[in-house]
């Protein structure tokens, strides 16, 4: 009965494979729940009122941190067709579901592209790029407009710095590797937390025109990069994902590909900004994004380069 009231819309999410440009239908973990929570405007209202608070996330997170959740790992691996050979431990060695979910990979599983003046993807996921922000707003046909002043929690100086800049939105699905890394080298500042709701970051929610990224709990950090000026890095919490763990040391030099942190269970998002005119995204990513498609990328692969005549080239 609840399902019929709140919605039962089926959504096929097409994603572009990088390299051959083929499209595939994304497998959605918990799709039936997404249909209920965000398949209609009534469902979205119900979800925001009852399901997006941190207390529910804390309870669910505590269970996934406990040994009682360990039995979920094998079923999750099979249903989402996860390649566990990339993990740095055997599946039997994980102590809880979150222990597996935030797993590390063998270094050889995600080689870091060392192209001079290149920019790498900070994580595994589905990437949309915005080569030039519409002054103070990120606009995408299927979403509610994202105003920088709202995303940055009213910080006018940040909004001014990154207006007309470039932006990437990397959406992680539950099956993805859930550690995030630095896309370029530099000195990383302190990561600050902005409290908020915990809406899903799945297209089911985004396409209800909910300004998810401006409403959700999120973290924000500026990187004083070696070549690319100031780079802004955000991690977005999601439905049942109230925990974003930072593993780097603020104020220290970091190298391209170094780990910054990880998400606990759930789909999540990394958003990153470069100042106006400083970089160019790779042409295939721009093309797919203009067509309305995310592109599947992996952590460590090149997604852009320094603009000609900007910065200085280092390895």
C-alpha positions in Angstrom: 0.0 0.0 0.0 2.8 2.4 1.0 4.6 1.7 -2.3 1.5 2.5 -4.4 1.0 5.8 -2.6 4.6 7.0 -2.7 5.5 5.9 -6.2 6.6 3.1 -8.3 8.5 4.8 -11.2 11.1 2.6 -12.9 14.2 4.6 -14.1 16.9 3.4 -16.4 20.1 5.2 -15.8 22.4 5.1 -18.8 26.1 5.6 -18.2 28.9 5.9 -20.8 31.9 3.5 -20.7 35.1 5.4 -21.1 37.3 4.4 -24.1 34.6 2.8 -26.4 31.8 5.2 -25.6 29.3 2.4 -25.2 26.3 3.0 -22.9 25.1 0.5 -20.2 22.2 0.4 -17.8 23.4 1.0 -14.2 22.4 -1.7 -11.7 20.8 0.1 -8.8 21.3 -1.3 -5.3 18.0 -1.2 -3.4 16.1 0.0 -6.5 12.7 -0.9 -5.0 13.4 1.4 -2.1 14.5 4.2 -4.4 11.2 3.8 -6.3 9.3 4.2 -3.0 11.5 7.0 -1.6 11.9 9.1 -4.7 9.7 7.7 -7.4 7.2 10.5 -6.9 7.0 14.0 -5.3 4.9 12.5 -2.5 7.6 9.9 -1.9 10.3 12.6 -1.8 8.3 14.6 0.8 7.9 11.5 3.0 11.6 10.6 2.7 12.8 14.1 3.7 10.4 14.2 6.7 11.2 10.8 8.1 14.3 9.2 6.6 17.0 11.9 6.0 18.0 12.6 9.6 21.3 11.7 11.2 19.7 9.6 14.0 18.5 7.0 11.6 21.8 7.1 9.8 23.6 6.6 13.2 21.5 3.5 14.1 22.0 1.9 10.7 25.7 2.8 10.7 26.2 1.2 14.1 24.7 -2.0 12.8 26.9 -2.0 9.7 30.0 -1.4 11.9 29.1 -4.4 14.1 30.0 -8.0 13.5 26.4 -8.8 13.2 26.4 -7.3 9.7 29.3 -9.5 8.4 26.8 -11.9 6.8 25.7 -9.2 4.4 29.1 -9.1 2.6 28.8 -12.2 0.4 25.3 -11.4 -0.7 26.3 -7.8 -1.5 29.3 -8.9 -3.5 27.3 -11.4 -5.5 24.3 -9.1 -6.2 26.5 -6.2 -7.3 29.1 -8.3 -9.1 32.0 -6.8 -7.2 35.5 -7.8 -8.3 36.9 -8.8 -4.9 40.3 -9.8 -6.4 41.1 -6.0 -6.4 40.8 -5.8 -2.6 43.8 -5.9 -0.3 42.3 -8.6 1.9 40.3 -11.8 1.4 36.6 -11.4 1.8 36.7 -13.6 4.9 39.0 -11.2 6.7 36.6 -8.3 7.0 35.0 -7.9 10.4 31.8 -6.1 9.4 29.9 -4.9 6.4 31.4 -1.3 6.7 34.8 -2.8 7.1 34.3 -4.4 3.6 32.5 -1.4 2.2 35.4 1.0 2.9 37.9 -1.6 1.7 41.3 -0.6 0.4 42.5 -2.0 -3.0 45.8 -3.3 -4.2 47.9 -0.4 -5.6 48.1 -2.2 -8.9 44.2 -2.1 -9.1 44.2 1.7 -9.5 47.4 2.9 -11.1 48.0 6.6 -10.8 48.3 8.5 -14.1 51.6 10.5 -13.8 51.1 12.7 -16.9 52.8 16.1 -16.2 50.1 18.8 -15.7 47.4 16.1 -15.7 44.3 16.0 -13.3 43.1 12.6 -12.1 39.8 11.4 -11.0 39.5 11.5 -7.2 37.6 8.2 -7.1 35.6 5.5 -8.8 32.2 6.5 -10.1 30.1 8.3 -12.6 31.4 11.7 -13.7 29.7 14.8 -15.0 31.8 17.7 -15.9 31.0 21.4 -16.1 33.9 23.1 -18.1 32.5 26.5 -17.1 30.1 27.2 -14.4 27.3 29.6 -15.2 28.9 32.3 -13.0 27.6 31.4 -9.5 25.4 28.4 -10.5 25.9 24.8 -11.7 23.1 24.1 -14.0 22.1 20.7 -15.4 18.8 20.0 -17.2 17.7 17.1 -14.9 18.6 18.7 -11.6 17.6 21.7 -9.5 20.1 24.5 -10.1 23.0 24.4 -7.6 23.9 27.8 -6.3 27.5 28.1 -5.1 26.6 30.3 -2.2 24.2 27.6 -0.9 26.6 24.7 -1.6 29.4 26.6 0.2 27.1 27.3 3.2 26.9 31.0 2.6 30.7 31.5 2.1 30.8 34.5 -0.3 34.6 34.5 -0.7 34.5 30.9 -1.9 31.6 31.6 -4.3 33.5 34.6 -5.7 36.7 32.5 -6.1 35.1 29.7 -8.1 32.5 31.6 -10.1 32.9 30.9 -13.8 35.3 28.1 -12.8 35.3 24.4 -13.7 33.5 21.7 -11.8 33.3 17.9 -11.7 30.6 15.9 -9.9 31.6 12.3 -9.2 28.7 10.1 -8.1 29.6 6.9 -6.3 27.3 3.9 -6.3 27.2 1.3 -3.4 29.2 -1.2 -5.5 32.1 1.2 -6.1 35.4 1.5 -4.3 34.5 4.1 -1.7 37.8 5.8 -0.8 38.5 9.2 -2.3 41.9 10.7 -3.3 43.5 14.0 -4.2 43.1 14.8 -7.9 46.3 16.9 -8.0 49.3 17.6 -5.7 49.6 20.4 -3.2 49.1 21.4 0.4 45.7 20.4 1.8 43.9 22.5 4.3 41.6 21.5 7.1 38.4 19.7 6.1 35.3 21.4 7.6 31.9 19.7 8.1 28.7 21.4 7.1 25.8 19.7 8.8 22.6 18.9 6.9 20.1 16.2 5.7 21.0 12.9 4.2 19.0 12.6 0.9 20.0 10.0 -1.6 22.4 11.2 -4.3 20.9 8.7 -6.8 19.3 10.3 -9.9 15.9 9.2 -8.5 16.3 12.0 -5.9 18.3 14.5 -8.1 15.6 14.4 -10.8 12.9 15.3 -8.3 14.5 18.8 -8.5 15.6 18.5 -4.9 18.8 20.6 -4.4 20.4 17.6 -2.7 24.0 18.8 -2.7 23.0 22.1 -1.0 20.8 20.4 1.6 22.9 17.3 2.6 25.7 17.0 5.2 29.0 17.7 3.4 32.6 18.4 4.0 34.7 21.1 2.3 38.5 21.5 1.9 40.7 23.8 -0.1 43.9 22.4 -1.6 46.7 24.9 -2.4 47.9 23.0 -5.4 51.3 23.0 -7.0 50.1 23.9 -10.5 46.4 24.6 -10.4 45.9 27.4 -7.9 43.3 26.8 -5.3 41.2 23.6 -5.7 38.1 23.0 -3.7 37.1 19.5 -2.7 33.7 18.5 -1.3 32.4 15.1 -0.1 28.6 14.8 0.2 26.8 12.5 2.7 23.8 10.5 1.4 20.8 8.5 2.6 22.0 6.4 5.6 25.6 7.8 4.9 26.3 10.1 7.8 29.9 9.1 8.2 32.7 10.7 6.0 36.1 9.8 7.4 39.2 11.9 6.6 42.5 10.0 6.6 45.0 12.7 5.5 46.9 15.1 7.7 45.9 18.8 7.1 48.8 21.2 6.3 50.9 18.5 4.8 52.1 18.1 1.2 50.0 15.5 -0.6 50.7 13.9 -4.0 48.3 13.3 -6.8 46.5 10.0 -6.0 47.1 10.1 -2.2 44.2 9.0 -0.1 42.0 11.8 1.4 39.4 9.7 3.1 36.4 7.3 2.7 32.7 7.0 3.0 30.9 4.3 5.0 27.9 2.5 3.6 25.9 4.0 0.8 26.2 5.9 -2.5 28.0 9.2 -2.1 29.4 12.0 -4.2 32.7 14.0 -4.6 32.5 17.5 -6.1 35.6 19.4 -7.0 36.2 22.9 -8.3 39.0 24.7 -10.2 39.2 28.5 -10.6 38.3 30.1 -13.9 40.5 29.3 -16.9 42.9 27.1 -15.0 42.1 23.7 -16.5 40.4 21.8 -19.3 38.5 18.6 -18.9 39.1 15.8 -21.4 37.0 16.2 -24.6 35.2 12.8 -24.2 34.0 13.8 -20.8 32.7 17.1 -22.0 30.9 15.5 -24.9 29.1 12.9 -22.7 28.1 15.5 -20.2 26.7 17.8 -22.8 24.6 14.8 -24.1 23.3 14.3 -20.5 25.3 11.2 -19.7 27.7 10.5 -16.8 30.9 8.7 -17.7 32.3 5.8 -15.7 35.8 6.6 -14.4 38.2 5.0 -12.0 40.4 6.6 -9.4 43.8 7.7 -10.7 42.9 8.0 -14.4 43.4 11.3 -16.1 40.3 13.4 -16.6 41.8 16.8 -17.5 44.9 19.0 -18.0 46.3 22.4 -17.1 45.2 25.1 -19.5 48.0 26.3 -21.8 50.0 29.1 -20.3 48.8 28.5 -16.8 50.8 27.3 -13.8 54.0 25.4 -14.2 54.6 21.8 -15.2 55.7 19.3 -12.6 55.5 15.5 -12.5 
